[in-house]
């Protein structure tokens, strides 16, 4: 009639090893200045580097000197632009253009100067096909497939 018993006594405790010191490890992450450029994923996963470069001024409008940015707006932050999920040319331009802008700021060998990135980004906003074409070029540069500046 009585329920089975399993060993009795108090429940087991987790052993503690006081002899093992806790040594904090330094943060390891890719260098903030990649040899040729960083992809959208690189910059998306390192928002503190963006804030370190631009502080709170890191909006699409401020970065590109644009007063009218179709689709996503000028007040969108650069991390938001890198993370946008639009599947059209403008969405790709925001992602790849933002990564190129940041790469041009941290890497003097990046294929485009910051001024060139700004100008070509703004010029490509005129149509979805122009945006898609420029985004493809920025993507090649971000992935290190274009010749670095000398």
LOKOLGU-541046 format. One record per atom (N, C-alpha, C): x negated, y negated, z; residue in three letters. Coordinates in steps of 0.2 Angstrom, whole numbers, padded with zeros to 4 digits, always signed. Example, Ala and Ser with C-alpha at 12.3 -4.5 7.8 and 13.67 -1.06 7.14 Angstrom:
2
-0066+0028+0039ala
-0062+0022+0039ala
-0066+0016+0039ala
-0064+0011+0035ser
-0068+0005+0036ser
-0064+0000+0039ser
This chain:
150
-0004+0006+0000unk
+0000+0000+0000unk
-0004-0006+0000unk
-0010-0007+0002unk
-0013-0013+0002unk
-0017-0014-0004unk
-0018-0021-0006unk
-0022-0022-0012unk
-0030-0020-0012unk
-0033-0019-0017unk
-0040-0017-0016unk
-0044-0022-0014unk
-0050-0021-0011unk
-0054-0026-0009unk
-0061-0026-0013unk
-0064-0031-0014unk
-0070-0031-0018unk
-0076-0034-0014unk
-0078-0030-0010unk
-0085-0032-0007unk
-0084-0036+0000unk
-0078-0040+0000unk
-0077-0044+0006unk
-0082-0049+0007unk
-0082-0053+0013unk
-0087-0058+0014unk
-0085-0065+0010unk
-0090-0069+0010unk
-0089-0075+0007unk
-0091-0075-0001unk
-0088-0079-0005unk
-0090-0079-0012unk
-0097-0081-0013unk
-0100-0078-0019unk
-0107-0079-0020unk
-0108-0086-0021unk
-0114-0088-0020unk
-0116-0095-0021unk
-0121-0096-0026unk
-0122-0101-0029unk
-0127-0102-0035unk
-0133-0104-0032unk
-0139-0100-0033unk
-0145-0102-0030unk
-0148-0108-0032unk
-0151-0112-0028unk
-0154-0118-0030unk
-0162-0117-0029unk
-0166-0119-0034unk
-0173-0119-0033unk
-0176-0126-0032unk
-0177-0127-0026unk
-0180-0134-0024unk
-0187-0135-0027unk
-0190-0130-0029unk
-0197-0131-0031unk
-0198-0133-0039unk
-0192-0134-0042unk
-0193-0136-0049unk
-0191-0143-0049unk
-0196-0148-0051unk
-0195-0155-0051unk
-0191-0157-0057unk
-0187-0162-0057unk
-0183-0165-0062unk
-0187-0170-0066unk
-0190-0168-0072unk
-0194-0173-0075unk
-0190-0176-0081unk
-0189-0183-0081unk
-0185-0186-0086unk
-0189-0186-0093unk
-0185-0184-0098unk
-0189-0184-0104unk
-0187-0190-0108unk
-0192-0192-0112unk
-0191-0199-0116unk
-0186-0197-0121unk
-0183-0202-0124unk
-0178-0201-0129unk
-0182-0200-0136unk
-0181-0195-0139unk
-0184-0193-0145unk
-0179-0194-0151unk
-0180-0198-0156unk
-0176-0199-0161unk
-0180-0202-0167unk
-0178-0201-0173unk
-0182-0203-0179unk
-0184-0210-0178unk
-0190-0212-0181unk
-0193-0218-0181unk
-0188-0224-0184unk
-0188-0230-0181unk
-0183-0235-0184unk
-0185-0237-0190unk
-0191-0236-0192unk
-0194-0238-0199unk
-0195-0232-0203unk
-0191-0229-0206unk
-0192-0223-0211unk
-0197-0225-0216unk
-0201-0221-0219unk
-0206-0222-0224unk
-0203-0226-0230unk
-0197-0224-0232unk
-0194-0227-0238unk
-0187-0230-0236unk
-0183-0227-0233unk
-0177-0229-0231unk
-0173-0224-0227unk
-0168-0226-0224unk
-0164-0222-0220unk
-0157-0221-0223unk
-0154-0215-0222unk
-0147-0214-0225unk
-0142-0217-0221unk
-0136-0217-0224unk
-0130-0220-0220unk
-0130-0216-0213unk
-0131-0209-0213unk
-0131-0205-0207unk
-0136-0207-0202unk
-0142-0209-0205unk
-0147-0211-0200unk
-0145-0218-0196unk
-0142-0223-0200unk
-0140-0229-0197unk
-0134-0228-0193unk
-0129-0224-0195unk
-0123-0223-0191unk
-0125-0219-0184unk
-0130-0215-0184unk
-0131-0212-0178unk
-0136-0216-0174unk
-0138-0222-0176unk
-0143-0226-0172unk
-0140-0234-0171unk
-0134-0234-0169unk
-0131-0241-0168unk
-0135-0246-0164unk
-0139-0243-0159unk
-0143-0248-0155unk
-0148-0251-0159unk
-0151-0248-0164unk
-0156-0251-0169unk
-0153-0257-0173unk
-0146-0256-0175unk
-0143-0261-0178unk
-0142-0267-0174unk
-0140-0266-0168unk
-0139-0271-0163unk
-0145-0275-0161unk
-0151-0271-0161unk
-0157-0274-0160unk
-0159-0278-0165unk
-0158-0277-0171unk
-0159-0281-0177unk
-0155-0287-0178unk
-0149-0286-0177unk
-0144-0291-0178unk
-0140-0294-0172unk
-0140-0290-0167unk
-0136-0292-0161unk
-0128-0292-0163unk
-0125-0297-0160unk
-0117-0297-0161unk
-0116-0300-0168unk
-0121-0303-0172unk
-0120-0306-0178unk
-0119-0300-0184unk
-0119-0294-0182unk
-0119-0289-0186unk
-0113-0287-0190unk
-0110-0292-0193unk
-0104-0290-0197unk
-0105-0290-0205unk
-0101-0287-0208unk
-0102-0287-0216unk
-0102-0294-0218unk
-0098-0299-0216unk
-0098-0306-0219unk
-0104-0309-0217unk
-0107-0309-0211unk
-0113-0312-0209unk
-0119-0309-0213unk
-0119-0302-0213unk
-0125-0298-0216unk
-0126-0300-0224unk
-0120-0300-0227unk
-0120-0301-0234unk
-0119-0309-0236unk
-0117-0313-0232unk
-0116-0320-0233unk
-0109-0320-0237unk
-0105-0316-0236unk
-0099-0315-0240unk
-0093-0319-0236unk
-0089-0323-0240unk
-0083-0326-0236unk
-0077-0322-0238unk
-0077-0318-0243unk
-0071-0314-0245unk
-0074-0307-0247unk
-0072-0302-0243unk
-0074-0295-0245unk
-0068-0291-0245unk
-0066-0288-0251unk
-0060-0285-0252unk
-0060-0278-0249unk
-0054-0276-0247unk
-0053-0270-0244unk
-0054-0269-0236unk
-0060-0271-0234unk
-0062-0270-0227unk
-0062-0276-0223unk
-0064-0281-0226unk
-0064-0288-0223unk
-0071-0290-0220unk
-0072-0296-0219unk
-0079-0299-0217unk
-0080-0298-0210unk
-0075-0297-0206unk
-0076-0296-0198unk
-0078-0289-0196unk
-0078-0284-0201unk
-0080-0277-0199unk
-0087-0277-0197unk
-0089-0273-0192unk
-0096-0273-0190unk
-0099-0268-0194unk
-0106-0269-0194unk
-0110-0264-0199unk
-0109-0257-0197unk
-0109-0255-0190unk
-0108-0248-0189unk
-0101-0246-0192unk
-0096-0250-0192unk
-0089-0248-0195unk
-0090-0248-0202unk
-0094-0252-0205unk
-0094-0251-0213unk
-0098-0245-0214unk
-0103-0243-0210unk
-0106-0237-0212unk
-0102-0230-0211unk
-0097-0231-0206unk
-0092-0226-0205unk
-0086-0226-0208unk
-0085-0230-0213unk
-0078-0231-0216unk
-0077-0224-0220unk
-0071-0222-0221unk
-0069-0216-0224unk
-0066-0217-0231unk
-0066-0223-0234unk
-0063-0224-0240unk
-0067-0220-0245unk
-0064-0217-0250unk
-0067-0213-0255unk
-0068-0216-0262unk
-0066-0223-0262unk
-0067-0226-0268unk
-0074-0230-0269unk
-0075-0233-0274unk
-0081-0237-0275unk
-0083-0242-0270unk
-0078-0245-0267unk
-0079-0250-0262unk
-0081-0247-0256unk
-0078-0242-0254unk
-0080-0238-0248unk
-0087-0236-0248unk
-0089-0233-0254unk
-0096-0231-0255unk
-0101-0237-0254unk
-0099-0243-0257unk
-0103-0249-0257unk
-0104-0251-0250unk
-0099-0251-0246unk
-0099-0253-0239unk
-0104-0249-0236unk
-0104-0242-0236unk
-0108-0238-0233unk
-0115-0238-0236unk
-0116-0237-0242unk
-0123-0237-0245unk
-0126-0244-0245unk
-0122-0249-0246unk
-0125-0256-0246unk
-0127-0258-0239unk
-0123-0256-0234unk
-0125-0258-0227unk
-0132-0254-0225unk
-0132-0248-0227unk
-0139-0244-0226unk
-0144-0248-0229unk
-0143-0250-0236unk
-0149-0253-0239unk
-0151-0260-0236unk
-0146-0264-0234unk
-0147-0270-0231unk
-0151-0269-0225unk
-0150-0264-0220unk
-0154-0263-0214unk
-0161-0260-0216unk
-0161-0256-0221unk
-0167-0253-0223unk
-0172-0259-0226unk
-0169-0263-0230unk
-0173-0269-0232unk
-0176-0273-0227unk
-0172-0273-0221unk
-0175-0278-0215unk
-0180-0274-0212unk
-0180-0268-0211unk
-0185-0264-0207unk
-0191-0261-0211unk
-0191-0261-0217unk
-0196-0258-0221unk
-0198-0262-0227unk
-0203-0265-0227unk
-0205-0270-0233unk
-0207-0266-0239unk
-0207-0260-0239unk
-0208-0256-0245unk
-0202-0253-0248unk
-0196-0255-0245unk
-0190-0252-0247unk
-0189-0255-0254unk
-0186-0252-0259unk
-0186-0254-0266unk
-0182-0261-0267unk
-0178-0263-0263unk
-0175-0269-0264unk
-0176-0274-0258unk
-0177-0280-0259unk
-0178-0285-0254unk
-0171-0286-0251unk
-0171-0289-0245unk
-0164-0291-0242unk
-0160-0295-0246unk
-0164-0300-0249unk
-0160-0305-0254unk
-0157-0301-0260unk
-0161-0296-0263unk
-0158-0292-0268unk
-0152-0288-0266unk
-0153-0285-0260unk
-0147-0281-0258unk
-0141-0286-0257unk
-0142-0291-0254unk
-0136-0296-0253unk
-0133-0298-0259unk
-0137-0300-0264unk
-0134-0302-0271unk
-0131-0297-0275unk
-0134-0291-0275unk
-0131-0286-0279unk
-0125-0283-0275unk
-0124-0283-0269unk
-0119-0281-0265unk
-0113-0285-0267unk
-0114-0292-0266unk
-0108-0297-0267unk
-0106-0296-0275unk
-0111-0296-0279unk
-0109-0296-0286unk
-0105-0289-0288unk
-0106-0284-0284unk
-0103-0278-0286unk
-0095-0277-0283unk
-0094-0282-0279unk
-0087-0283-0276unk
-0081-0284-0281unk
-0083-0286-0287unk
-0078-0288-0292unk
-0074-0283-0295unk
-0076-0276-0295unk
-0072-0271-0297unk
-0074-0264-0294unk
-0070-0260-0293unk
-0071-0253-0290unk
-0077-0250-0294unk
-0077-0250-0301unk
-0082-0247-0305unk
-0089-0250-0304unk
-0089-0256-0303unk
-0095-0260-0302unk
-0098-0258-0295unk
-0093-0258-0290unk
-0095-0256-0283unk
-0098-0249-0283unk
-0094-0244-0287unk
-0097-0237-0287unk
-0104-0236-0290unk
-0105-0240-0295unk
-0111-0240-0299unk
-0117-0243-0294unk
-0116-0248-0291unk
-0121-0251-0286unk
-0122-0246-0280unk
-0116-0243-0278unk
-0117-0239-0272unk
-0121-0233-0274unk
-0121-0230-0280unk
-0125-0225-0282unk
-0132-0227-0282unk
-0134-0233-0284unk
-0141-0236-0284unk
-0143-0237-0277unk
-0139-0239-0273unk
-0141-0240-0266unk
-0142-0233-0263unk
-0138-0228-0264unk
-0139-0222-0261unk
-0146-0219-0263unk
-0148-0219-0270unk
-0154-0217-0272unk
-0160-0220-0268unk
-0159-0227-0267unk
-0164-0230-0263unk
-0165-0228-0256unk
-0159-0227-0253unk
-0158-0225-0246unk
-0161-0218-0245unk
-0160-0214-0250unk
-0163-0207-0249unk
-0170-0206-0251unk
-0173-0212-0254unk
-0180-0212-0255unk
-0182-0210-0262unk
-0177-0210-0267unk
-0178-0208-0274unk
-0180-0213-0279unk
-0180-0219-0276unk
-0183-0225-0280unk
-0190-0227-0278unk
-0193-0230-0283unk
-0200-0232-0282unk
-0200-0237-0277unk
-0205-0237-0272unk
-0205-0242-0266unk
-0208-0248-0269unk
-0206-0254-0266unk
-0210-0260-0268unk
-0217-0260-0266unk
-0221-0264-0269unk
-0228-0264-0267unk
-0230-0271-0265unk
